[in-house]
Amino acid sequence: MKITDEMIDYIGVLARMKITGEEREASKAELSKIIDYMDVLNELDTDGIEAMSHAFPVKNVFREDVIKPSVDREEIILNAANKKDGCFKVPKAVE
């Protein structure tokens, strides 16, 4: 694939960057190298190789949810400065 000045200008617009003349030439050379390398990778035989989403095995690190007894609601409300109907009563925050 040939990298053109129009492609570099378009990439500059997408990246919201102003690309100068010498930056354009350097970018063309770098993108050409990247695309040439992709062509080399496309030549590899990948038949029978399973696609992967991560380089390392991924496992769930979260623990299972376990239901445990909690503190009694009435015991918690005993510490409330103000209470109403078994709940904490707090000042209004929104008018």
Backbone as JSON Lines, residues from 0, in Angstrom:
{"i":0,"aa":"M","n":[0.85,-1.17,0.0],"ca":[0.0,0.0,0.0],"c":[0.89,1.24,0.0]}
{"i":1,"aa":"K","n":[0.6,2.13,-0.86],"ca":[1.39,3.36,-0.97],"c":[0.76,4.44,-0.1]}
{"i":2,"aa":"I","n":[1.57,5.05,0.73],"ca":[1.12,6.14,1.58],"c":[1.27,7.45,0.81]}
{"i":3,"aa":"T","n":[0.17,8.18,0.68],"ca":[0.19,9.42,-0.09],"c":[0.12,10.63,0.85]}
{"i":4,"aa":"D","n":[0.41,11.79,0.29],"ca":[0.3,13.03,1.07],"c":[-1.13,13.26,1.53]}
{"i":5,"aa":"E","n":[-2.09,12.87,0.7],"ca":[-3.49,13.04,1.07],"c":[-3.84,12.2,2.29]}
{"i":6,"aa":"M","n":[-3.29,10.98,2.34],"ca":[-3.53,10.12,3.52],"c":[-2.96,10.76,4.78]}
{"i":7,"aa":"I","n":[-1.76,11.28,4.67],"ca":[-1.11,11.91,5.82],"c":[-1.92,13.14,6.25]}
{"i":8,"aa":"D","n":[-2.38,13.93,5.29],"ca":[-3.21,15.09,5.63],"c":[-4.5,14.66,6.32]}
{"i":9,"aa":"Y","n":[-5.12,13.58,5.82],"ca":[-6.35,13.08,6.41],"c":[-6.11,12.59,7.84]}
{"i":10,"aa":"I","n":[-5.02,11.88,8.04],"ca":[-4.67,11.42,9.39],"c":[-4.44,12.61,10.3]}
{"i":11,"aa":"G","n":[-3.8,13.65,9.77],"ca":[-3.59,14.88,10.55],"c":[-4.9,15.53,10.95]}
{"i":12,"aa":"V","n":[-5.88,15.52,10.04],"ca":[-7.2,16.08,10.35],"c":[-7.87,15.25,11.44]}
{"i":13,"aa":"L","n":[-7.81,13.92,11.31],"ca":[-8.41,13.04,12.32],"c":[-7.76,13.24,13.69]}
{"i":14,"aa":"A","n":[-6.45,13.43,13.7],"ca":[-5.72,13.61,14.96],"c":[-5.73,15.06,15.44]}
{"i":15,"aa":"R","n":[-6.33,15.93,14.62],"ca":[-6.38,17.36,14.92],"c":[-4.97,17.92,15.13]}
{"i":16,"aa":"M","n":[-4.09,17.55,14.19],"ca":[-2.7,18.0,14.24],"c":[-2.35,18.68,12.92]}
{"i":17,"aa":"K","n":[-1.58,19.72,13.02],"ca":[-1.08,20.35,11.81],"c":[0.28,19.72,11.51]}
{"i":18,"aa":"I","n":[0.4,19.13,10.33],"ca":[1.62,18.41,9.96],"c":[2.4,19.25,8.95]}
{"i":19,"aa":"T","n":[3.65,19.53,9.29],"ca":[4.51,20.32,8.4],"c":[5.05,19.42,7.29]}
{"i":20,"aa":"G","n":[5.73,20.02,6.32],"ca":[6.27,19.29,5.18],"c":[7.25,18.2,5.59]}
{"i":21,"aa":"E","n":[8.19,18.52,6.47],"ca":[9.18,17.5,6.86],"c":[8.55,16.45,7.76]}
{"i":22,"aa":"E","n":[7.56,16.84,8.58],"ca":[6.85,15.84,9.38],"c":[6.05,14.9,8.49]}
{"i":23,"aa":"R","n":[5.52,15.45,7.39],"ca":[4.75,14.63,6.45],"c":[5.64,13.55,5.86]}
{"i":24,"aa":"E","n":[6.84,13.92,5.44],"ca":[7.76,12.93,4.85],"c":[8.17,11.87,5.88]}
{"i":25,"aa":"A","n":[8.45,12.3,7.11],"ca":[8.82,11.36,8.16],"c":[7.65,10.43,8.47]}
{"i":26,"aa":"S","n":[6.44,10.97,8.52],"ca":[5.26,10.16,8.79],"c":[5.01,9.16,7.68]}
{"i":27,"aa":"K","n":[5.21,9.58,6.43],"ca":[5.03,8.65,5.31],"c":[6.0,7.48,5.43]}
{"i":28,"aa":"A","n":[7.25,7.77,5.78],"ca":[8.25,6.71,5.91],"c":[7.88,5.76,7.06]}
{"i":29,"aa":"E","n":[7.48,6.31,8.2],"ca":[7.13,5.47,9.35],"c":[5.91,4.61,9.06]}
{"i":30,"aa":"L","n":[4.87,5.2,8.47],"ca":[3.67,4.42,8.16],"c":[3.96,3.35,7.12]}
{"i":31,"aa":"S","n":[4.83,3.64,6.16],"ca":[5.2,2.63,5.17],"c":[5.88,1.44,5.84]}
{"i":32,"aa":"K","n":[6.77,1.72,6.8],"ca":[7.43,0.62,7.54],"c":[6.42,-0.22,8.31]}
{"i":33,"aa":"I","n":[5.46,0.44,8.93],"ca":[4.44,-0.28,9.71],"c":[3.61,-1.17,8.79]}
{"i":34,"aa":"I","n":[3.19,-0.64,7.66],"ca":[2.36,-1.42,6.74],"c":[3.17,-2.55,6.12]}
{"i":35,"aa":"D","n":[4.44,-2.32,5.81],"ca":[5.3,-3.39,5.29],"c":[5.42,-4.52,6.32]}
{"i":36,"aa":"Y","n":[5.53,-4.16,7.58],"ca":[5.63,-5.18,8.63],"c":[4.32,-5.96,8.74]}
{"i":37,"aa":"M","n":[3.19,-5.28,8.59],"ca":[1.9,-5.98,8.61],"c":[1.81,-6.98,7.46]}
{"i":38,"aa":"D","n":[2.37,-6.62,6.3],"ca":[2.38,-7.55,5.18],"c":[3.2,-8.8,5.51]}
{"i":39,"aa":"V","n":[4.31,-8.62,6.22],"ca":[5.13,-9.76,6.64],"c":[4.33,-10.65,7.58]}
{"i":40,"aa":"L","n":[3.61,-10.02,8.53],"ca":[2.8,-10.8,9.46],"c":[1.67,-11.54,8.75]}
{"i":41,"aa":"N","n":[1.12,-10.94,7.71],"ca":[0.03,-11.59,6.97],"c":[0.51,-12.84,6.24]}
{"i":42,"aa":"E","n":[1.8,-12.96,5.98],"ca":[2.35,-14.14,5.3],"c":[2.47,-15.35,6.23]}
{"i":43,"aa":"L","n":[2.39,-15.13,7.54],"ca":[2.52,-16.23,8.49],"c":[1.34,-17.18,8.39]}
{"i":44,"aa":"D","n":[1.62,-18.47,8.56],"ca":[0.58,-19.49,8.54],"c":[-0.06,-19.56,9.93]}
{"i":45,"aa":"T","n":[-1.31,-19.15,10.01],"ca":[-2.0,-19.14,11.31],"c":[-3.13,-20.15,11.35]}
{"i":46,"aa":"D","n":[-3.14,-21.09,10.42],"ca":[-4.17,-22.14,10.42],"c":[-4.01,-22.99,11.67]}
{"i":47,"aa":"G","n":[-5.12,-23.26,12.34],"ca":[-5.1,-24.11,13.53],"c":[-4.69,-23.38,14.8]}
{"i":48,"aa":"I","n":[-4.46,-22.1,14.71],"ca":[-4.08,-21.33,15.91],"c":[-5.33,-20.6,16.39]}
{"i":49,"aa":"E","n":[-5.65,-20.83,17.66],"ca":[-6.85,-20.23,18.23],"c":[-6.64,-18.73,18.45]}
{"i":50,"aa":"A","n":[-7.62,-17.95,18.07],"ca":[-7.56,-16.51,18.29],"c":[-7.62,-16.23,19.78]}
{"i":51,"aa":"M","n":[-6.93,-15.17,20.2],"ca":[-6.94,-14.85,21.63],"c":[-7.24,-13.37,21.83]}
{"i":52,"aa":"S","n":[-7.81,-13.07,22.96],"ca":[-8.13,-11.68,23.26],"c":[-7.12,-11.07,24.2]}
{"i":53,"aa":"H","n":[-6.34,-11.91,24.9],"ca":[-5.33,-11.43,25.83],"c":[-4.05,-12.24,25.65]}
{"i":54,"aa":"A","n":[-2.94,-11.61,25.93],"ca":[-1.66,-12.31,25.81],"c":[-1.46,-13.3,26.95]}
{"i":55,"aa":"F","n":[-2.1,-13.06,28.07],"ca":[-1.98,-13.93,29.23],"c":[-3.35,-14.5,29.57]}
{"i":56,"aa":"P","n":[-3.39,-15.67,30.18],"ca":[-4.69,-16.23,30.56],"c":[-5.4,-15.29,31.54]}
{"i":57,"aa":"V","n":[-6.69,-15.12,31.33],"ca":[-7.47,-14.24,32.18],"c":[-8.39,-15.09,33.05]}
{"i":58,"aa":"K","n":[-8.4,-14.81,34.33],"ca":[-9.3,-15.52,35.22],"c":[-10.02,-14.51,36.09]}
{"i":59,"aa":"N","n":[-11.15,-14.89,36.58],"ca":[-11.95,-14.02,37.44],"c":[-11.27,-13.93,38.8]}
{"i":60,"aa":"V","n":[-10.97,-12.72,39.23],"ca":[-10.29,-12.54,40.51],"c":[-11.25,-12.14,41.62]}
{"i":61,"aa":"F","n":[-12.53,-12.06,41.29],"ca":[-13.52,-11.7,42.3],"c":[-13.95,-12.93,43.08]}
{"i":62,"aa":"R","n":[-14.23,-12.75,44.33],"ca":[-14.7,-13.86,45.15],"c":[-16.17,-14.09,44.88]}
{"i":63,"aa":"E","n":[-16.65,-15.24,45.23],"ca":[-18.07,-15.55,45.12],"c":[-18.84,-14.73,46.15]}
{"i":64,"aa":"D","n":[-20.05,-14.35,45.8],"ca":[-20.9,-13.66,46.77],"c":[-21.4,-14.67,47.79]}
{"i":65,"aa":"V","n":[-21.18,-14.35,49.06],"ca":[-21.62,-15.22,50.14],"c":[-22.51,-14.41,51.06]}
{"i":66,"aa":"I","n":[-23.68,-14.92,51.3],"ca":[-24.6,-14.23,52.2],"c":[-24.18,-14.51,53.63]}
{"i":67,"aa":"K","n":[-23.98,-13.43,54.39],"ca":[-23.57,-13.54,55.78],"c":[-24.54,-12.73,56.63]}
{"i":68,"aa":"P","n":[-24.68,-13.11,57.87],"ca":[-25.57,-12.33,58.74],"c":[-25.01,-10.92,58.95]}
{"i":69,"aa":"S","n":[-25.91,-9.97,59.05],"ca":[-25.51,-8.58,59.22],"c":[-25.85,-8.13,60.64]}
{"i":70,"aa":"V","n":[-25.47,-6.89,60.94],"ca":[-25.8,-6.32,62.24],"c":[-27.28,-5.97,62.24]}
{"i":71,"aa":"D","n":[-27.92,-6.15,63.37],"ca":[-29.34,-5.87,63.5],"c":[-29.61,-4.38,63.28]}
{"i":72,"aa":"R","n":[-30.64,-4.07,62.51],"ca":[-30.99,-2.69,62.19],"c":[-31.28,-1.87,63.44]}
{"i":73,"aa":"E","n":[-31.98,-2.43,64.37],"ca":[-32.31,-1.71,65.6],"c":[-31.05,-1.35,66.39]}
{"i":74,"aa":"E","n":[-30.07,-2.22,66.36],"ca":[-28.8,-1.96,67.05],"c":[-28.04,-0.8,66.4]}
{"i":75,"aa":"I","n":[-28.11,-0.71,65.09],"ca":[-27.44,0.38,64.37],"c":[-28.14,1.71,64.65]}
{"i":76,"aa":"I","n":[-29.45,1.7,64.64],"ca":[-30.23,2.93,64.84],"c":[-30.01,3.49,66.25]}
{"i":77,"aa":"L","n":[-29.61,2.67,67.18],"ca":[-29.35,3.17,68.54],"c":[-28.29,4.26,68.54]}
{"i":78,"aa":"N","n":[-27.37,4.25,67.58],"ca":[-26.29,5.24,67.51],"c":[-26.7,6.52,66.78]}
{"i":79,"aa":"A","n":[-27.89,6.58,66.21],"ca":[-28.32,7.73,65.42],"c":[-28.66,8.91,66.32]}
{"i":80,"aa":"A","n":[-28.22,10.09,65.92],"ca":[-28.57,11.3,66.64],"c":[-30.05,11.6,66.43]}
{"i":81,"aa":"N","n":[-30.51,11.47,65.2],"ca":[-31.92,11.66,64.86],"c":[-32.39,10.43,64.1]}
{"i":82,"aa":"K","n":[-33.58,9.95,64.42],"ca":[-34.12,8.79,63.72],"c":[-35.61,8.95,63.51]}
{"i":83,"aa":"K","n":[-36.11,8.3,62.45],"ca":[-37.53,8.34,62.16],"c":[-37.91,7.06,61.43]}
{"i":84,"aa":"D","n":[-38.88,6.36,61.92],"ca":[-39.4,5.13,61.31],"c":[-38.3,4.1,61.06]}
{"i":85,"aa":"G","n":[-37.37,3.94,62.0],"ca":[-36.32,2.94,61.86],"c":[-35.21,3.31,60.91]}
{"i":86,"aa":"C","n":[-35.11,4.59,60.54],"ca":[-34.07,5.06,59.62],"c":[-33.35,6.24,60.22]}
{"i":87,"aa":"F","n":[-32.15,6.55,59.72],"ca":[-31.44,7.76,60.1],"c":[-32.18,8.96,59.53]}
{"i":88,"aa":"K","n":[-32.32,10.02,60.31],"ca":[-32.93,11.24,59.82],"c":[-31.81,12.27,59.68]}
{"i":89,"aa":"V","n":[-31.64,12.81,58.45],"ca":[-30.56,13.74,58.17],"c":[-31.16,15.02,57.59]}
{"i":90,"aa":"P","n":[-30.4,16.12,57.66],"ca":[-30.91,17.37,57.08],"c":[-31.11,17.24,55.58]}
{"i":91,"aa":"K","n":[-32.07,18.0,55.08],"ca":[-32.35,18.0,53.65],"c":[-31.14,18.56,52.9]}
{"i":92,"aa":"A","n":[-30.71,17.85,51.84],"ca":[-29.53,18.29,51.08],"c":[-29.91,19.05,49.82]}
{"i":93,"aa":"V","n":[-31.1,18.83,49.29],"ca":[-31.54,19.45,48.05],"c":[-32.87,20.15,48.31]}
{"i":94,"aa":"E","n":[-32.97,21.36,47.81],"ca":[-34.24,22.12,47.96],"c":[-35.23,21.68,46.93]}
